[in-house]
Amino acid sequence: MSVAITYPELQRSIANLMMEVVRATDAIRTHGLNIAEEASETAQLADGIAAIGVDRDTVAETTQLSRIMDGLSDSARVYTAVGDTTSKAAEAAYEQNLVSHGGIGEAVSRSPVDVSNLDREWLRQE
């Protein structure tokens, strides 16, 4: 089922999508960096508690936690890379829409002719 959408609405939707993807990617990047920092600090903590003679199980659990956090950070980096690719695709769609339809929208908006009652099927004819 097709939906009637105007050129400005399409441009706005694509721009909003692009900004939303960029914001989400930036948020994930920030979380990933925070998790990586926490993982590093947890690994240092494991070394510290091992040095003061804390039991092996606690040291092992702390070390394992730092590795899990490091893996989570790596996953966030991969997700961020995908988000960057997605935002570039959304930007390309925005630019393509400008190239494909921008001239038409500009010409119609500058035209002194009222096209509100124009039969759109007539435009589709070859």
PyMOL commands that set and color helices and strands:
alter all, ss='L'
color gray80, all
select helices_A, chain A and resi 7-51+56-110+120-124
alter helices_A, ss='H'
color red, helices_A
deselect
rebuild
show_as cartoon
